[in-house]
Amino acid sequence: MLNVIMRKCLQYMDSMKKFDKETLPPQECFYSVLHDEHVSDADYDHATRVFEAFNCQSMGDYHDLYLRSDVLLLAGVFENFRNVYLKVYNLDPCHFYTSPGLAWQACLKMTAVELELCPDMYLFIEEGLRSGISMISNRFSKANNPYVPDYDPDQDSSYVMYLDANNLYGWAM
């Protein structure tokens, strides 16, 4: 049965009323947005077999069946990932909010590096300050608007702006 349910062909459910339908809709109602085409005869036959094999009483049952299969398959993948991480790094992914946090802990654990505590945060920031020119530049920009001589009304309007700003962070705050 697993090979039957792992194939998906349903993008028909676009309103709550369709959950109450007691039969599988006609083949014309199924459309694959992913492939930009109607489902094949084989895919429709597959949908019919799933509907009958799992004794679906309505399209709501059919939907719930696919929802359950998706959740169970994803749970299986995550549990496998969790087991691998527990075995290799002795870290449980469920104890981390994000993958970057988990990866950071794994990196620290594998390298056995000891991070130095920052006793004086102000001094740390002060010593990191640098002064000088800071800029973001673009080699060439071409404006297209009614104020330029070679304005082309068929093209999108665009403007070029030059800013010379000091204390940029103070201004932004």
Secondary structure, 3 states (H helix, E strand, C coil): CHHHHCCCCCCCCCCHHHHHCCCCCCHHHCEECCCCEECCHHHHHHHHHHHHHCCCCCHHHHHHHHHHHHHHHHHHHHHHHHHHHHHHHCCCHHHCCCHHHHHHHHHHHHHCCCCCCCCCHHHHHHHHCCCCCCCCCCCCCCCECCCCCCCCCCCCCECCCCCCCCCHHHHHC
